[in-house]
Structures are given as C-alpha cells and as structure tokens.
Amino acid sequence: MSNGKYLVRLLVVVFLIGMSPHALPDETKSHVLIADRDESGLVYTLDGSVPEENEGLLLALSRVRSADPDPDSEIDILVHEQAKLSDIYNLVGMVIKVDFARYRVFVFDSDKRSMTEIQFSTPVKFLSDGNIGP
C-alpha cells in the first residue's frame, strides 16, 4: 500500500478524533476503526495501527478495549463505500462482542472527501408475504 494512502488514513483519524467531543481529557475516550479497501479487499486500521496478521481484528479490538478502563468507551467505525452491508454488520458485531458501550458507523467515498453516518433503527418484523408482523 502506498505512503499516500497511509497519510490519508492518518489524516482522517486525526480529523475525527479532533472533531469528537470525546477527545477532551475529562471525557470518554473514543477509538477509531477504519475498514478501507485495497486490491485484496478490506484492510483494517485500529487507532492508527494495522492489526498483525496472526492477531486478527477481533483480538486487536479486544486488546484495545481491555486497555481502556472507561466503561463508557466509544468507537467510531469508518467503512469504505464498496464494503457490503454484511461487512458492516460483522464489524458492529465484533465491536459489541468486545463490549464497547457505544459505536457510530460512517461510510466514506473512494476519494475520502465525504462521509455519511449510518444509523440503525429498531428492527421491524415482517412476514414472508411482505406485511409487517406483530
């Protein structure tokens, strides 16, 4: 991966941390997980570091969470626009599994010029005929 891509990732992380109200010292710490895309698929950066190959993302998330004593710790998840919804659901599942109190999901475009927040609503039950269930 080129140095330019790493620089762009670092700038995005610094920008988000700086804009976050949780960046203040007396507030809850915010972590950042980036799921960017390269030729081989999604590549992850957690708080500015790439998880080691033998470690895996879930273990890296677990280590970051256990090193943060704040029970209200938050994580921002930034995902490339070409990621599938199932990729996002898997990332959210890992974040919940390692016990982050809150998370926010943002999707960024290929040019890394804009981001859109994804907010999940309460699930709606529906029947196989398309009607809304009880």
GUDOMAR-65652 format. One record per residue: residue in one letter; y, z, x of N, C-alpha, C in turn. Coordinates in nm, 4 decimals, m for minus. Example, Ala and Ser with C-alpha at 12.3 -4.5 7.8 and 13.67 -1.06 7.14 Angstrom:
<nodes>
{'A', {m0.5690, 0.7800, 1.3190}, {m0.4500, 0.7800, 1.2300}, {m0.3300, 0.7800, 1.3200}} {'S', {m0.2250, 0.7080, 1.2850}, {m0.1060, 0.7140, 1.3670}, {0.0030, 0.7870, 1.2900}} 
</nodes>
This chain:
<nodes>
{'M', {m0.1163, 0.0000, 0.0847}, {0.0000, 0.0000, 0.0000}, {0.1235, 0.0000, 0.0900}} {'S', {0.2252, m0.0759, 0.0548}, {0.3423, m0.0893, 0.1411}, {0.4294, 0.0350, 0.1374}} {'N', {0.5095, 0.0491, 0.2416}, {0.6014, 0.1628, 0.2503}, {0.7044, 0.1587, 0.1397}} {'G', {0.7391, 0.0401, 0.0930}, {0.8356, 0.0262, m0.0157}, {0.7865, 0.0918, m0.1438}} {'K', {0.6577, 0.0774, m0.1744}, {0.6016, 0.1384, m0.2953}, {0.6025, 0.2904, m0.2839}} {'Y', {0.5709, 0.3422, m0.1649}, {0.5746, 0.4873, m0.1462}, {0.7165, 0.5399, m0.1605}} {'L', {0.8136, 0.4648, m0.1089}, {0.9530, 0.5058, m0.1200}, {0.9962, 0.5089, m0.2665}} {'V', {0.9562, 0.4085, m0.3423}, {0.9910, 0.4047, m0.4844}, {0.9279, 0.5238, m0.5564}} {'R', {0.8033, 0.5545, m0.5275}, {0.7369, 0.6700, m0.5895}, {0.8102, 0.7991, m0.5555}} {'L', {0.8454, 0.8141, m0.4293}, {0.9154, 0.9347, m0.3868}, {1.0494, 0.9477, m0.4581}} {'L', {1.1212, 0.8367, m0.4699}, {1.2495, 0.8397, m0.5398}, {1.2329, 0.8771, m0.6866}} {'V', {1.1295, 0.8256, m0.7517}, {1.1035, 0.8606, m0.8917}, {1.0734, 1.0087, m0.9041}} {'V', {0.9918, 1.0625, m0.8147}, {0.9572, 1.2050, m0.8185}, {1.0813, 1.2904, m0.7972}} {'V', {1.1608, 1.2571, m0.6973}, {1.2819, 1.3342, m0.6684}, {1.3777, 1.3274, m0.7863}} {'F', {1.3915, 1.2101, m0.8457}, {1.4801, 1.1945, m0.9603}, {1.4344, 1.2800, m1.0775}} {'L', {1.3060, 1.2756, m1.1081}, {1.2550, 1.3536, m1.2217}, {1.2676, 1.5032, m1.1980}} {'I', {1.2372, 1.5476, m1.0790}, {1.2489, 1.6903, m1.0502}, {1.3949, 1.7326, m1.0582}} {'G', {1.4841, 1.6503, m1.0070}, {1.6261, 1.6822, m1.0123}, {1.6807, 1.6839, m1.1544}} {'M', {1.6285, 1.5994, m1.2414}, {1.6762, 1.5926, m1.3798}, {1.6113, 1.6975, m1.4680}} {'S', {1.5022, 1.7533, m1.4232}, {1.4295, 1.8502, m1.5035}, {1.5021, 1.9833, m1.5070}} {'P', {1.5184, 2.0432, m1.6263}, {1.5804, 2.1749, m1.6322}, {1.4935, 2.2804, m1.5652}} {'H', {1.3683, 2.2456, m1.5401}, {1.2756, 2.3400, m1.4778}, {1.2876, 2.3404, m1.3262}} {'A', {1.3798, 2.2613, m1.2725}, {1.3978, 2.2584, m1.1276}, {1.4804, 2.3767, m1.0791}} {'L', {1.5401, 2.4493, m1.1713}, {1.6185, 2.5666, m1.1329}, {1.5259, 2.6772, m1.0859}} {'P', {1.5674, 2.7568, m0.9873}, {1.4775, 2.8560, m0.9279}, {1.4283, 2.9633, m1.0240}} {'D', {1.5072, 2.9992, m1.1253}, {1.4645, 3.1045, m1.2157}, {1.3881, 3.0515, m1.3367}} {'E', {1.3565, 2.9251, m1.3343}, {1.2861, 2.8638, m1.4460}, {1.1412, 2.8315, m1.4074}} {'T', {1.0665, 2.7869, m1.5058}, {0.9288, 2.7444, m1.4845}, {0.9252, 2.6231, m1.3922}} {'K', {0.8298, 2.6215, m1.3004}, {0.8165, 2.5095, m1.2079}, {0.7529, 2.3911, m1.2804}} {'S', {0.8021, 2.2731, m1.2496}, {0.7476, 2.1513, m1.3081}, {0.6765, 2.0716, m1.1998}} {'H', {0.5596, 2.0224, m1.2315}, {0.4829, 1.9389, m1.1397}, {0.4899, 1.7950, m1.1887}} {'V', {0.4605, 1.7003, m1.1003}, {0.4656, 1.5590, m1.1355}, {0.3360, 1.4907, m1.0928}} {'L', {0.2725, 1.4229, m1.1890}, {0.1536, 1.3408, m1.1638}, {0.1919, 1.1966, m1.1925}} {'I', {0.1775, 1.1097, m1.0925}, {0.2087, 0.9681, m1.1100}, {0.0792, 0.8887, m1.1055}} {'A', {0.0606, 0.8047, m1.2066}, {m0.0531, 0.7118, m1.2100}, {0.0060, 0.5716, m1.1995}} {'D', {0.0135, 0.5214, m1.0763}, {0.0703, 0.3896, m1.0511}, {m0.0438, 0.2886, m1.0430}} {'R', {m0.0084, 0.1619, m1.0331}, {m0.1102, 0.0572, m1.0314}, {m0.0965, m0.0229, m0.9023}} {'D', {m0.2118, m0.0532, m0.8428}, {m0.2139, m0.1476, m0.7316}, {m0.3291, m0.2446, m0.7547}} {'E', {m0.3653, m0.3202, m0.6523}, {m0.4688, m0.4234, m0.6682}, {m0.6030, m0.3658, m0.7127}} {'S', {m0.6324, m0.2410, m0.6734}, {m0.7632, m0.1827, m0.7039}, {m0.7655, m0.1053, m0.8360}} {'G', {m0.6513, m0.0881, m0.8995}, {m0.6461, m0.0135, m1.0254}, {m0.5411, 0.0959, m1.0177}} {'L', {m0.5655, 0.2070, m1.0869}, {m0.4705, 0.3176, m1.0867}, {m0.4861, 0.4021, m0.9608}} {'V', {m0.3735, 0.4382, m0.9026}, {m0.3700, 0.5283, m0.7871}, {m0.2822, 0.6468, m0.8253}} {'Y', {m0.3230, 0.7649, m0.7828}, {m0.2575, 0.8870, m0.8282}, {m0.1817, 0.9556, m0.7153}} {'T', {m0.0676, 1.0126, m0.7523}, {0.0115, 1.0949, m0.6630}, {0.0432, 1.2226, m0.7384}} {'L', {0.0142, 1.3360, m0.6782}, {0.0364, 1.4654, m0.7416}, {0.1345, 1.5453, m0.6577}} {'D', {0.2512, 1.5725, m0.7134}, {0.3587, 1.6426, m0.6422}, {0.3871, 1.5792, m0.5069}} {'G', {0.3887, 1.4462, m0.5039}, {0.4230, 1.3732, m0.3830}, {0.3098, 1.3497, m0.2859}} {'S', {0.1896, 1.3993, m0.3151}, {0.0750, 1.3812, m0.2258}, {m0.0370, 1.3061, m0.2969}} {'V', {m0.1040, 1.2212, m0.2233}, {m0.2188, 1.1486, m0.2763}, {m0.3426, 1.2368, m0.2599}} {'P', {m0.4172, 1.2621, m0.3691}, {m0.5407, 1.3425, m0.3547}, {m0.6375, 1.2744, m0.2588}} {'E', {m0.7059, 1.3548, m0.1785}, {m0.8026, 1.2994, m0.0845}, {m0.9182, 1.2348, m0.1604}} {'E', {m0.9788, 1.1341, m0.0994}, {m1.0862, 1.0595, m0.1647}, {m1.2022, 1.1498, m0.2064}} {'N', {m1.2394, 1.2428, m0.1207}, {m1.3540, 1.3286, m0.1520}, {m1.3164, 1.4422, m0.2476}} {'E', {m1.1872, 1.4593, m0.2741}, {m1.1421, 1.5680, m0.3605}, {m1.1434, 1.5277, m0.5079}} {'G', {m1.0872, 1.4149, m0.5407}, {m1.0782, 1.3720, m0.6787}, {m0.9576, 1.4330, m0.7486}} {'L', {m0.9139, 1.3673, m0.8544}, {m0.7929, 1.4088, m0.9235}, {m0.8087, 1.5427, m0.9946}} {'L', {m0.9211, 1.5659, m1.0601}, {m0.9396, 1.6912, m1.1330}, {m0.9335, 1.8115, m1.0389}} {'L', {m0.9973, 1.8030, m0.9251}, {m0.9937, 1.9126, m0.8286}, {m0.8526, 1.9309, m0.7718}} {'A', {m0.7832, 1.8208, m0.7449}, {m0.6456, 1.8299, m0.6954}, {m0.5554, 1.8967, m0.7986}} {'L', {m0.5700, 1.8599, m0.9257}, {m0.4933, 1.9249, m1.0331}, {m0.5261, 2.0734, m1.0414}} {'S', {m0.6526, 2.1050, m1.0300}, {m0.6960, 2.2442, m1.0373}, {m0.6354, 2.3262, m0.9239}} {'R', {m0.6326, 2.2703, m0.8042}, {m0.5753, 2.3415, m0.6898}, {m0.4254, 2.3633, m0.7055}} {'V', {m0.3552, 2.2615, m0.7551}, {m0.2113, 2.2754, m0.7777}, {m0.1847, 2.3815, m0.8843}} {'R', {m0.2639, 2.3802, m0.9896}, {m0.2444, 2.4769, m1.0976}, {m0.2756, 2.6190, m1.0521}} {'S', {m0.3817, 2.6366, m0.9765}, {m0.4180, 2.7715, m0.9324}, {m0.3193, 2.8255, m0.8291}} {'A', {m0.2494, 2.7376, m0.7578}, {m0.1494, 2.7817, m0.6607}, {m0.0167, 2.8195, m0.7273}} {'D', {m0.0034, 2.7870, m0.8551}, {0.1200, 2.8170, m0.9286}, {0.0932, 2.9351, m1.0215}} {'P', {0.1477, 3.0523, m0.9912}, {0.1167, 3.1718, m1.0705}, {0.1832, 3.1758, m1.2083}} {'D', {0.2786, 3.0861, m1.2339}, {0.3510, 3.0881, m1.3603}, {0.2614, 3.0405, m1.4757}} {'P', {0.2377, 3.1237, m1.5771}, {0.1522, 3.0823, m1.6882}, {0.2147, 2.9728, m1.7740}} {'D', {0.3459, 2.9525, m1.7633}, {0.4145, 2.8503, m1.8420}, {0.4403, 2.7227, m1.7635}} {'S', {0.3664, 2.7020, m1.6567}, {0.3864, 2.5865, m1.5711}, {0.3716, 2.4562, m1.6495}} {'E', {0.4556, 2.3600, m1.6156}, {0.4611, 2.2323, m1.6861}, {0.4315, 2.1184, m1.5893}} {'I', {0.3782, 2.0085, m1.6434}, {0.3541, 1.8901, m1.5611}, {0.4049, 1.7672, m1.6351}} {'D', {0.4741, 1.6801, m1.5613}, {0.5185, 1.5521, m1.6137}, {0.4213, 1.4468, m1.5633}} {'I', {0.3710, 1.3657, m1.6542}, {0.2746, 1.2605, m1.6205}, {0.3452, 1.1262, m1.6346}} {'L', {0.3566, 1.0540, m1.5240}, {0.4198, 0.9223, m1.5253}, {0.3102, 0.8182, m1.5076}} {'V', {0.3025, 0.7249, m1.6010}, {0.1922, 0.6290, m1.6040}, {0.2470, 0.4863, m1.6046}} {'H', {0.1865, 0.4015, m1.5239}, {0.2245, 0.2600, m1.5190}, {0.1978, 0.1957, m1.6547}} {'E', {0.2824, 0.1008, m1.6928}, {0.2717, 0.0380, m1.8243}, {0.1405, m0.0380, m1.8458}} {'Q', {0.0717, m0.0777, m1.7411}, {m0.0538, m0.1510, m1.7564}, {m0.1748, m0.0595, m1.7732}} {'A', {m0.1527, 0.0708, m1.7703}, {m0.2635, 0.1639, m1.7949}, {m0.3027, 0.1559, m1.9417}} {'K', {m0.4300, 0.1803, m1.9686}, {m0.4789, 0.1800, m2.1065}, {m0.4538, 0.3167, m2.1702}} {'L', {m0.4532, 0.3190, m2.3012}, {m0.4385, 0.4470, m2.3710}, {m0.5504, 0.5429, m2.3328}} {'S', {m0.6693, 0.4914, m2.3107}, {m0.7802, 0.5784, m2.2710}, {m0.7523, 0.6433, m2.1351}} {'D', {m0.6823, 0.5728, m2.0452}, {m0.6432, 0.6322, m1.9171}, {m0.5480, 0.7491, m1.9400}} {'I', {m0.4539, 0.7298, m2.0295}, {m0.3572, 0.8358, m2.0606}, {m0.4285, 0.9545, m2.1236}} {'Y', {m0.5181, 0.9297, m2.2174}, {m0.5932, 1.0388, m2.2808}, {m0.6757, 1.1158, m2.1778}} {'N', {m0.7360, 1.0433, m2.0831}, {m0.8140, 1.1102, m1.9782}, {m0.7255, 1.1981, m1.8909}} {'L', {m0.6069, 1.1488, m1.8551}, {m0.5141, 1.2288, m1.7744}, {m0.4694, 1.3540, m1.8498}} {'V', {m0.4359, 1.3369, m1.9772}, {m0.3956, 1.4517, m2.0591}, {m0.5114, 1.5513, m2.0696}} {'G', {m0.6326, 1.5007, m2.0866}, {m0.7491, 1.5886, m2.0932}, {m0.7675, 1.6702, m1.9666}} {'M', {m0.7473, 1.6073, m1.8511}, {m0.7584, 1.6805, m1.7241}, {m0.6505, 1.7866, m1.7122}} {'V', {m0.5301, 1.7526, m1.7524}, {m0.4178, 1.8466, m1.7461}, {m0.4441, 1.9677, m1.8352}} {'I', {m0.4976, 1.9432, m1.9531}, {m0.5317, 2.0529, m2.0444}, {m0.6465, 2.1357, m1.9871}} {'K', {m0.7439, 2.0680, m1.9286}, {m0.8607, 2.1376, m1.8737}, {m0.8238, 2.2347, m1.7623}} {'V', {m0.7254, 2.1992, m1.6795}, {m0.6860, 2.2884, m1.5700}, {m0.5810, 2.3895, m1.6141}} {'D', {m0.5468, 2.3893, m1.7428}, {m0.4665, 2.4953, m1.8046}, {m0.3168, 2.4891, m1.7783}} {'F', {m0.2605, 2.3688, m1.7735}, {m0.1152, 2.3605, m1.7732}, {m0.0671, 2.3943, m1.9137}} {'A', {0.0397, 2.4728, m1.9242}, {0.0898, 2.5181, m2.0540}, {0.1507, 2.4026, m2.1343}} {'R', {0.2226, 2.3161, m2.0657}, {0.2894, 2.2042, m2.1331}, {0.2793, 2.0798, m2.0458}} {'Y', {0.2858, 1.9665, m2.1116}, {0.2884, 1.8396, m2.0396}, {0.3759, 1.7416, m2.1159}} {'R', {0.4312, 1.6463, m2.0423}, {0.5060, 1.5356, m2.1004}, {0.4516, 1.4088, m2.0380}} {'V', {0.4440, 1.3020, m2.1159}, {0.3908, 1.1745, m2.0680}, {0.5006, 1.0691, m2.0756}} {'F', {0.5212, 1.0001, m1.9633}, {0.6189, 0.8927, m1.9560}, {0.5481, 0.7675, m1.9084}} {'V', {0.5878, 0.6520, m1.9609}, {0.5356, 0.5233, m1.9166}, {0.6499, 0.4504, m1.8485}} {'F', {0.6246, 0.4003, m1.7263}, {0.7279, 0.3256, m1.6556}, {0.6870, 0.1809, m1.6423}} {'D', {0.7881, 0.0921, m1.6345}, {0.7589, m0.0506, m1.6257}, {0.7302, m0.0919, m1.4814}} {'S', {0.6871, m0.2154, m1.4656}, {0.6473, m0.2655, m1.3334}, {0.7614, m0.2633, m1.2332}} {'D', {0.8833, m0.2825, m1.2807}, {0.9990, m0.2812, m1.1915}, {1.0453, m0.1399, m1.1603}} {'K', {0.9871, m0.0408, m1.2298}, {1.0223, 0.1012, m1.2129}, {1.1714, 0.1239, m1.2399}} {'R', {1.2218, 0.0505, m1.3377}, {1.3631, 0.0645, m1.3731}, {1.3825, 0.1448, m1.5014}} {'S', {1.2782, 0.1597, m1.5789}, {1.2934, 0.2359, m1.7028}, {1.1647, 0.3098, m1.7341}} {'M', {1.1804, 0.4188, m1.8073}, {1.0652, 0.4969, m1.8511}, {1.0823, 0.5291, m1.9989}} {'T', {0.9703, 0.5391, m2.0674}, {0.9690, 0.5747, m2.2079}, {0.8747, 0.6924, m2.2250}} {'E', {0.9194, 0.7944, m2.2971}, {0.8335, 0.9099, m2.3196}, {0.7405, 0.8820, m2.4373}} {'I', {0.6165, 0.9195, m2.4200}, {0.5177, 0.9110, m2.5277}, {0.4993, 1.0510, m2.5824}} {'Q', {0.5175, 1.0667, m2.7122}, {0.4951, 1.1952, m2.7756}, {0.3814, 1.1794, m2.8748}} {'F', {0.2862, 1.2712, m2.8666}, {0.1696, 1.2655, m2.9530}, {0.1963, 1.3471, m3.0788}} {'S', {0.1589, 1.2923, m3.1927}, {0.1757, 1.3636, m3.3193}, {0.0462, 1.4354, m3.3546}} {'T', {0.0518, 1.5106, m3.4616}, {m0.0677, 1.5758, m3.5123}, {m0.1645, 1.4668, m3.5596}} {'P', {m0.2918, 1.4767, m3.5259}, {m0.3861, 1.3729, m3.5677}, {m0.3927, 1.3598, m3.7197}} {'V', {m0.4080, 1.2363, m3.7641}, {m0.4204, 1.2071, m3.9068}, {m0.5637, 1.1645, m3.9322}} {'K', {m0.6306, 1.2327, m4.0251}, {m0.7673, 1.1952, m4.0584}, {m0.7641, 1.0741, m4.1512}} {'F', {m0.8519, 0.9792, m4.1238}, {m0.8594, 0.8645, m4.2135}, {m1.0057, 0.8290, m4.2358}} {'L', {m1.0289, 0.7652, m4.3489}, {m1.1648, 0.7281, m4.3880}, {m1.1951, 0.5871, m4.3407}} {'S', {m1.3221, 0.5499, m4.3402}, {m1.3619, 0.4179, m4.2924}, {m1.3051, 0.3050, m4.3787}} {'D', {m1.2658, 0.3351, m4.5041}, {m1.2068, 0.2315, m4.5894}, {m1.0562, 0.2179, m4.5682}} {'G', {m0.9995, 0.2954, m4.4741}, {m0.8582, 0.2852, m4.4430}, {m0.7694, 0.3865, m4.5126}} {'N', {m0.8226, 0.4594, m4.6098}, {m0.7433, 0.5611, m4.6772}, {m0.7318, 0.6865, m4.5900}} {'I', {m0.6245, 0.7609, m4.6146}, {m0.6045, 0.8861, m4.5423}, {m0.6956, 0.9917, m4.6028}} {'G', {m0.7707, 1.0598, m4.5167}, {m0.8690, 1.1594, m4.5630}, {m0.8066, 1.2956, m4.5872}} {'P', {m0.8883, 1.3874, m4.6325}, {m0.8401, 1.5226, m4.6634}, {m0.8025, 1.6015, m4.5400}} 
</nodes>
